[in-house]
């Protein structure tokens, strides 16, 4: 196969070969650093030229990074090198480093990775820099970087070649670094309250824990199918049965469904369970956790998301799903007990009713999704989900048609899903059996029967509150990112030729 290199790529390969001929490894060796760009600026950023001139001796620093700008004239030149934390200017002079090293600098290209040793200096323009006394070539970049002012203009290519995006786009890098800090803040909060972080299987022999379409694989040694997990819920609740009072897991889930700005086939959530708690306890925990993360990572609870101002300040609204529907449509589903009457209302409002497995609860959910979701802007706990769509949740003791479940909505999007967990093994078995009936009638997302989980409940699970929070969406909110792809390092993409 013939290589179709550009002229620039050919020149760079020739330079790599020339380095090899000189006995210099084009792809470098270990380089021990004393500073990165951030620690260098922190240590020396407050110094003045007078401070440097009066110092009896200047400290020797060693910094490495990628060449992002470069200009030279005669026997001196400047460049900016970049690492994870930012850029720093270096001043390279023939007289300070010698002919061989200066030739390396002179022939270096943007994108090359270098190490420098030198002393702090401040240029005539007042920029903190490094006066280089040793210049070490580390890695030859065989492909040129995109032009500084145009960069990766194709958004799809930014996601496909995230490594280039991180080099060229400071905002992308800040967003993805902030994601790491958000997750660390979440862990710190929960660990500080005594929660135990655990790991449960990703390969599940039984489909359960949520209503979603799975990815299916096959285990050769056992000669049986497995599902990539759609939720860790049933395993985590087994741990509550086993006597662990408060557990959480941060990890990937997999759902074989559509892709858009809010959905990726694999995504990250946190699920946690607290023995002796309930729905109200999960509301309190969820609100306090997210407020804590915002205050720690952003230093504020007042956010701008797109064109909307979002306040995460405590005191989030708590509203029953049926009350929200009544506010928007005037229909009171508390008063409707007949399926045919509910179905007629749905048809009058142009909502699609599945004839095989729908009940009144499914119609209630249709109305909520059609008339309420997008109108919820500020943080709102929507509770009272119908039992038909909540197979793992305790019934509302005041009205058995509904459950002790909530979803957190902000700006029309769901961020969390929580229950007072169902711990009645007889009721749980009946719910699973109803799910099997729905599956037989065409609901591909219905749960399967998990006999082992029902057996675990027969040993006794304490009253428990549980919650799952979508970490990708939370990061989108806190970083003002319009697409889930902006907050994933490597989002799934369609092949280029499609």
C-alpha positions as CSV (number, residue, x, y, z in Angstrom):
1,X,0.0,0.0,0.0
2,X,1.5,3.3,-1.1
3,X,1.9,6.0,1.6
4,X,0.2,9.3,0.7
5,X,2.3,11.6,2.9
6,X,2.1,15.3,2.6
7,X,5.3,17.3,1.8
8,X,5.5,18.4,5.4
9,X,5.2,14.8,6.6
10,X,8.0,13.7,4.2
11,X,10.2,16.5,5.6
12,X,9.6,15.5,9.2
13,X,10.4,11.8,8.4
14,X,13.6,12.9,6.8
15,X,14.5,14.9,10.0
16,X,13.7,11.9,12.1
17,X,16.1,9.8,10.0
18,X,18.8,12.6,10.3
19,X,18.5,12.5,14.1
20,X,19.0,8.7,14.0
21,X,22.1,9.2,11.8
22,X,23.5,11.6,14.5
23,X,22.9,9.0,17.2
24,X,19.9,10.8,18.7
25,X,16.8,8.7,19.3
26,X,14.0,10.5,17.5
27,X,11.5,9.1,20.1
28,X,13.5,10.0,23.2
29,X,14.5,8.7,26.6
30,X,13.5,9.4,30.2
31,X,13.7,13.1,31.2
32,X,13.4,13.9,34.9
33,X,11.6,17.2,35.5
34,X,11.9,19.5,38.5
35,X,8.8,21.5,37.5
36,X,5.8,21.5,35.3
37,X,4.5,24.8,33.8
38,X,2.1,25.3,36.7
39,X,4.6,24.7,39.5
40,X,7.2,26.8,37.6
41,X,4.9,29.8,37.4
42,X,3.7,29.3,41.0
43,X,7.3,29.4,42.3
44,X,8.7,32.1,40.2
45,X,5.7,34.1,38.9
46,X,5.9,36.8,41.6
47,X,9.6,37.6,41.0
48,X,10.7,40.9,39.4
49,X,13.7,41.4,37.1
50,X,15.4,43.1,40.1
51,X,14.8,40.0,42.2
52,X,16.5,37.8,39.6
53,X,19.4,40.2,39.1
54,X,20.1,40.5,42.8
55,X,19.8,36.8,43.5
56,X,23.3,35.3,44.4
57,X,22.5,32.3,42.3
58,X,19.4,31.2,40.3
59,X,17.8,27.8,40.7
60,X,18.2,25.3,37.9
61,X,14.9,24.0,36.6
62,X,14.1,21.1,34.2
63,X,10.8,21.3,32.3
64,X,9.5,19.3,29.3
65,X,6.7,19.9,26.8
66,X,5.5,20.1,23.2
67,X,6.7,23.0,21.1
68,X,3.6,25.2,20.3
69,X,5.2,28.3,18.9
70,X,8.7,29.0,17.7
71,X,10.6,32.0,16.3
72,X,14.3,32.4,15.8
73,X,16.6,34.9,14.3
74,X,20.3,34.4,13.9
75,X,21.7,32.6,16.9
76,X,18.8,33.1,19.4
77,X,15.2,32.2,19.5
78,X,12.1,31.9,21.6
79,X,9.5,29.1,21.8
80,X,6.5,28.1,23.9
81,X,6.4,24.6,25.2
82,X,3.1,23.1,26.5
83,X,2.3,20.4,29.1
84,X,-0.9,19.4,30.8
85,X,-1.0,22.6,32.8
86,X,-0.3,25.2,30.3
87,X,2.6,26.9,28.4
88,X,5.9,28.5,29.3
89,X,8.3,30.5,27.1
90,X,11.9,29.3,26.7
91,X,14.8,31.5,25.5
92,X,17.4,29.5,23.5
93,X,20.7,31.1,22.6
94,X,23.6,29.6,20.6
95,X,26.2,31.0,23.1
96,X,24.4,29.3,26.0
97,X,23.8,25.8,24.6
98,X,26.4,25.3,21.9
99,X,26.3,24.5,18.2
100,X,24.9,21.0,18.3
101,X,22.0,21.7,20.6
102,X,21.2,25.0,18.9
103,X,21.0,23.1,15.6
104,X,18.4,20.7,17.2
105,X,16.4,23.7,18.3
106,X,16.7,25.5,15.0
107,X,15.5,22.4,13.0
108,X,12.8,21.5,15.5
109,X,9.2,21.6,14.4
110,X,5.9,22.7,16.0
111,X,4.6,19.6,17.8
112,X,8.0,18.2,18.7
113,X,8.5,17.3,22.4
114,X,11.6,18.6,24.1
115,X,13.2,18.9,27.5
116,X,15.0,22.0,28.7
117,X,17.2,22.8,31.6
118,X,17.9,26.4,32.6
119,X,17.2,29.3,35.0
120,X,14.2,31.6,35.4
121,X,14.2,34.9,33.6
122,X,11.9,37.7,32.7
123,X,12.0,39.1,29.1
124,X,12.0,42.8,28.2
125,X,8.2,42.4,27.6
126,X,7.7,41.2,31.1
127,X,7.1,37.5,30.3
128,X,8.3,34.9,32.8
129,X,10.5,32.5,30.8
130,X,13.3,29.9,31.1
131,X,16.8,30.8,29.9
132,X,17.9,27.5,28.5
133,X,21.3,26.1,29.2
134,X,20.6,22.5,28.1
135,X,18.2,21.6,25.2
136,X,17.3,18.0,24.8
137,X,15.3,16.6,21.9
138,X,12.8,14.0,23.1
139,X,10.2,13.1,20.4
140,X,9.9,13.9,16.8
141,X,6.3,14.7,15.7
142,X,5.8,13.2,12.2
143,X,2.5,15.0,11.6
144,X,2.1,18.7,11.8
145,X,-0.3,20.3,14.2
146,X,-3.4,22.0,12.8
147,X,-3.1,25.7,12.2
148,X,-3.3,27.7,15.4
149,X,-6.3,29.9,14.4
150,X,-8.3,27.2,12.6
151,X,-7.5,24.1,14.5
152,X,-9.8,21.2,14.2
153,X,-12.7,23.0,12.6
154,X,-14.7,19.8,12.0
155,X,-16.4,19.1,15.3
156,X,-16.6,15.4,14.5
157,X,-12.9,15.2,13.9
158,X,-12.3,16.8,17.4
159,X,-14.1,13.9,18.9
160,X,-12.4,11.3,16.7
161,X,-8.9,12.7,17.3
162,X,-9.3,13.8,20.9
163,X,-5.5,13.7,21.3
164,X,-5.2,16.5,18.8
165,X,-8.1,18.3,20.3
166,X,-6.4,18.2,23.7
167,X,-3.2,19.7,22.3
168,X,-4.9,22.5,20.4
169,X,-8.1,23.3,22.4
170,X,-7.6,24.6,25.9
171,X,-11.3,24.6,26.7
172,X,-11.6,20.9,25.8
173,X,-8.7,20.1,28.1
174,X,-10.1,22.2,31.0
175,X,-13.5,20.5,30.6
176,X,-12.1,17.0,30.7
177,X,-9.7,17.8,33.6
178,X,-12.7,19.3,35.5
179,X,-14.6,16.0,34.9
180,X,-11.9,14.2,36.8
181,X,-12.1,16.7,39.7
182,X,-15.9,16.4,39.8
183,X,-15.6,12.6,40.2
184,X,-12.9,13.0,42.8
185,X,-15.1,15.5,44.7
186,X,-18.0,13.0,44.6
187,X,-15.7,10.2,46.0
188,X,-14.4,12.5,48.7
189,X,-17.9,13.5,49.8
190,X,-19.1,9.9,50.1
191,X,-16.0,8.5,51.6
192,X,-16.2,11.3,54.2
193,X,-19.6,10.1,55.2
194,X,-18.6,6.5,55.6
195,X,-19.7,5.0,52.3
196,X,-17.8,2.0,51.0
197,X,-16.8,2.1,47.3
198,X,-17.3,-1.4,45.7
199,X,-17.0,-3.1,42.4
200,X,-19.7,-5.4,41.0
201,X,-19.8,-7.5,37.8
202,X,-20.0,-5.9,34.3
203,X,-21.1,-9.2,32.7
204,X,-24.6,-10.1,33.9
205,X,-26.2,-13.5,33.3
206,X,-29.7,-12.0,33.8
207,X,-31.1,-8.7,32.4
208,X,-32.1,-6.5,35.3
209,X,-31.7,-3.4,37.3
210,X,-33.3,-1.0,34.8
211,X,-35.5,-1.0,31.7
212,X,-33.2,-0.8,28.7
213,X,-32.1,-2.7,25.6
214,X,-28.8,-4.5,26.3
215,X,-25.7,-5.5,24.5
216,X,-25.4,-9.3,24.4
217,X,-22.2,-11.3,24.3
218,X,-21.3,-15.0,24.8
219,X,-19.0,-16.7,27.2
220,X,-17.3,-19.6,25.5
221,X,-16.2,-21.6,28.6
222,X,-19.6,-21.5,30.2
223,X,-21.3,-21.6,26.8
224,X,-24.0,-19.1,27.8
225,X,-25.0,-15.6,26.9
226,X,-24.2,-12.6,29.1
227,X,-25.4,-9.0,29.1
228,X,-23.1,-6.0,29.4
229,X,-24.7,-4.4,32.5
230,X,-27.4,-1.9,32.1
231,X,-27.3,-1.2,35.9
232,X,-25.4,-2.5,38.9
233,X,-28.5,-2.2,41.2
234,X,-29.3,-5.8,42.0
235,X,-25.7,-6.7,42.9
236,X,-25.4,-3.6,45.1
237,X,-28.6,-4.4,47.0
238,X,-27.3,-7.9,47.6
239,X,-24.5,-6.2,49.5
240,X,-27.1,-4.3,51.7
241,X,-28.6,-7.7,52.4
242,X,-25.1,-8.9,53.4
243,X,-24.8,-6.3,56.1
244,X,-22.9,-3.4,54.3
245,X,-24.9,-0.4,55.4
246,X,-23.8,2.2,52.8
247,X,-22.2,1.3,49.4
248,X,-21.6,3.0,46.1
249,X,-20.1,2.2,42.7
250,X,-18.8,4.6,40.0
251,X,-18.6,2.8,36.7
252,X,-19.7,2.2,33.1
253,X,-23.1,1.1,32.0
254,X,-24.0,-0.1,28.5
255,X,-27.3,0.4,26.7
256,X,-27.9,-0.7,23.1
257,X,-29.9,2.4,22.2
258,X,-29.7,5.6,20.2
259,X,-26.9,8.2,20.1
260,X,-27.5,11.9,20.4
261,X,-26.3,14.9,22.4
262,X,-27.5,13.3,25.6
263,X,-26.8,9.7,25.0
264,X,-23.8,7.5,24.4
265,X,-24.0,3.6,24.3
266,X,-21.6,3.4,27.2
267,X,-21.8,6.0,30.0
268,X,-20.8,6.6,33.6
269,X,-23.0,6.7,36.6
270,X,-22.8,6.4,40.3
271,X,-25.2,4.2,42.2
272,X,-25.4,4.2,45.9
273,X,-27.5,2.5,48.6
274,X,-28.1,3.5,52.2
275,X,-29.6,1.1,54.7
276,X,-32.4,2.4,56.9
277,X,-33.0,5.4,54.6
278,X,-35.8,6.1,52.1
279,X,-36.9,8.4,49.2
280,X,-36.7,11.6,51.4
281,X,-33.2,10.6,52.5
282,X,-32.1,10.2,48.9
283,X,-33.5,13.6,48.0
284,X,-31.5,15.2,50.9
285,X,-28.4,13.3,49.9
286,X,-28.6,14.0,46.2
287,X,-29.1,17.8,46.8
288,X,-26.3,18.0,49.3
289,X,-23.9,16.0,47.2
290,X,-24.4,18.0,44.0
291,X,-24.3,21.3,45.9
292,X,-21.1,20.2,47.6
293,X,-19.5,19.2,44.3
294,X,-20.4,22.6,42.7
295,X,-19.0,24.6,45.6
296,X,-15.8,22.6,45.7
297,X,-15.0,22.5,41.9
298,X,-16.7,25.7,40.7
299,X,-16.8,27.8,43.9
300,X,-20.4,28.7,43.1
301,X,-23.9,27.2,42.9
302,X,-25.1,29.7,40.2
303,X,-24.6,28.2,36.7
304,X,-25.0,29.3,33.2
305,X,-26.1,26.4,31.0
306,X,-26.5,27.5,27.4
307,X,-28.8,30.5,27.5
308,X,-30.4,29.6,30.9
309,X,-29.4,30.6,34.4
310,X,-29.5,27.6,36.7
311,X,-29.4,27.9,40.5
312,X,-28.2,24.9,42.5
313,X,-28.7,26.7,45.8
314,X,-30.4,24.5,48.3
315,X,-34.2,24.3,48.5
316,X,-34.9,22.3,45.3
317,X,-38.6,21.8,44.4
318,X,-40.2,18.4,45.2
319,X,-43.3,17.7,43.0
320,X,-45.6,14.7,42.4
321,X,-45.6,13.6,38.7
322,X,-49.5,13.7,38.6
323,X,-49.5,17.3,40.1
324,X,-47.1,18.4,37.4
325,X,-49.3,16.9,34.7
326,X,-52.3,18.6,36.2
327,X,-50.5,22.0,36.1
328,X,-49.8,21.6,32.4
329,X,-52.9,19.9,31.1
330,X,-55.6,20.2,33.7
331,X,-55.9,16.4,33.8
332,X,-55.9,14.8,37.3
333,X,-54.8,11.2,37.1
334,X,-55.4,10.7,40.8
335,X,-59.1,10.7,39.8
336,X,-58.7,8.3,36.8
337,X,-59.0,4.6,37.6
338,X,-60.2,3.2,34.2
339,X,-57.7,2.3,31.6
340,X,-60.1,3.0,28.7
341,X,-60.7,6.5,30.0
342,X,-56.9,7.1,30.3
343,X,-56.3,5.7,26.8
344,X,-59.0,8.0,25.3
345,X,-57.3,11.0,26.9
346,X,-54.0,9.9,25.5
347,X,-55.5,9.5,22.0
348,X,-57.1,13.0,22.2
349,X,-53.7,14.4,23.1
350,X,-52.1,12.6,20.1
351,X,-50.0,10.3,22.3
352,X,-49.1,6.8,21.0
353,X,-50.5,4.0,23.2
354,X,-48.9,0.5,22.9
355,X,-52.0,-1.8,22.8
356,X,-50.2,-4.9,24.2
357,X,-48.5,-4.1,27.4
358,X,-49.7,-0.6,28.4
359,X,-51.5,0.2,31.7
360,X,-52.7,3.5,33.1
361,X,-49.3,4.1,34.6
362,X,-47.6,4.0,31.2
363,X,-50.1,6.6,30.0
364,X,-49.3,8.8,33.0
365,X,-45.7,8.6,32.0
366,X,-46.5,9.5,28.4
367,X,-48.2,12.7,29.5
368,X,-45.4,13.6,31.8
369,X,-42.8,13.1,29.1
370,X,-44.9,15.1,26.5
371,X,-46.1,18.0,28.6
372,X,-43.8,18.4,31.6
373,X,-40.2,17.3,31.2
374,X,-39.0,20.1,29.0
375,X,-40.7,22.8,31.1
376,X,-38.7,21.9,34.2
377,X,-35.7,24.3,34.3
378,X,-34.6,24.6,37.9
379,X,-33.6,21.5,39.9
380,X,-36.8,19.6,40.7
381,X,-37.4,16.2,42.3
382,X,-40.3,14.6,40.4
383,X,-41.7,11.7,42.6
384,X,-44.7,9.4,42.5
385,X,-43.9,7.3,39.4
386,X,-46.5,4.7,38.4
387,X,-45.9,1.2,39.5
388,X,-45.9,-0.1,35.9
389,X,-42.7,1.7,35.1
390,X,-41.0,1.1,38.5
391,X,-40.5,-2.7,39.0
392,X,-37.9,-2.4,41.8
393,X,-39.6,0.3,43.9
394,X,-41.7,0.3,47.0
395,X,-45.4,1.1,46.5
396,X,-46.7,4.4,47.9
397,X,-48.6,3.4,51.1
398,X,-51.2,6.1,50.4
399,X,-51.9,5.0,46.8
400,X,-50.6,1.6,45.5
401,X,-50.8,2.7,41.9
402,X,-47.7,4.8,42.5
403,X,-44.3,4.2,43.9
404,X,-41.8,5.8,46.2
405,X,-39.5,6.9,43.4
406,X,-38.1,10.2,42.1
407,X,-36.2,11.5,39.2
408,X,-34.1,14.7,39.4
409,X,-34.8,17.0,36.4
410,X,-32.8,20.1,35.5
411,X,-33.4,22.0,32.3
412,X,-35.6,19.3,30.9
413,X,-33.1,16.5,31.5
414,X,-33.0,13.6,34.0
415,X,-29.9,13.6,36.2
416,X,-30.8,11.1,38.9
417,X,-33.2,8.3,39.6
418,X,-33.9,7.2,43.2
419,X,-36.1,4.8,45.1
420,X,-37.3,3.6,48.5
421,X,-36.1,0.2,47.6
422,X,-38.5,-2.7,47.3
423,X,-37.5,-5.2,50.0
424,X,-40.6,-7.4,50.0
425,X,-39.5,-10.7,48.3
426,X,-43.1,-11.8,47.5
427,X,-43.9,-8.4,45.9
428,X,-40.6,-8.4,44.1
429,X,-41.3,-11.9,42.6
430,X,-44.7,-10.7,41.4
431,X,-43.1,-7.6,39.8
432,X,-40.6,-9.7,37.9
433,X,-43.4,-12.0,36.7
434,X,-45.3,-9.0,35.4
435,X,-42.1,-7.9,33.6
436,X,-41.9,-11.3,32.0
437,X,-45.5,-10.8,30.7
438,X,-44.5,-7.4,29.3
439,X,-41.5,-9.0,27.6
440,X,-43.7,-11.6,26.0
441,X,-46.0,-8.9,24.8
442,X,-43.2,-7.1,23.0
443,X,-41.4,-4.9,25.6
444,X,-37.7,-5.5,24.8
445,X,-36.6,-3.4,27.8
446,X,-38.5,-5.4,30.4
447,X,-36.5,-7.1,33.2
448,X,-36.0,-10.8,33.5
449,X,-36.7,-13.0,36.5
450,X,-33.7,-12.9,38.9
451,X,-34.4,-15.8,41.3
452,X,-31.1,-15.3,43.2
453,X,-32.0,-11.7,43.9
454,X,-35.4,-12.7,45.2
455,X,-33.8,-15.3,47.3
456,X,-31.4,-12.7,48.8
457,X,-34.4,-10.6,49.8
458,X,-35.9,-13.6,51.6
459,X,-33.0,-13.4,54.0
460,X,-34.1,-9.8,54.8
461,X,-33.0,-6.5,53.4
462,X,-33.4,-3.5,55.7
463,X,-35.5,-0.5,54.6
464,X,-33.1,1.1,52.1
465,X,-32.8,4.2,49.9
466,X,-31.0,4.0,46.6
467,X,-30.0,6.4,43.9
468,X,-28.3,6.5,40.5
469,X,-26.8,9.8,39.2
470,X,-25.7,10.2,35.6
471,X,-22.1,11.5,35.9
472,X,-21.7,12.5,32.2
473,X,-24.8,14.7,32.3
474,X,-23.7,16.2,35.6
475,X,-20.4,17.1,34.1
476,X,-22.2,18.6,31.1
477,X,-24.2,20.8,33.4
478,X,-21.2,21.9,35.6
479,X,-19.0,22.6,32.5
480,X,-21.7,24.2,30.3
481,X,-21.2,21.6,27.7
482,X,-24.0,21.2,25.1
483,X,-23.2,17.6,24.1
484,X,-22.2,14.4,26.0
485,X,-19.4,14.0,23.5
486,X,-17.8,17.2,24.9
487,X,-17.3,15.5,28.3
488,X,-16.2,12.0,27.2
489,X,-12.6,11.5,26.3
490,X,-13.4,9.1,23.5
491,X,-17.1,9.1,22.5
492,X,-18.5,6.5,20.1
493,X,-18.7,7.8,16.6
494,X,-20.1,6.5,13.3
495,X,-17.4,5.3,10.9
496,X,-16.1,8.1,8.6
497,X,-17.5,6.5,5.5
498,X,-21.0,6.5,7.0
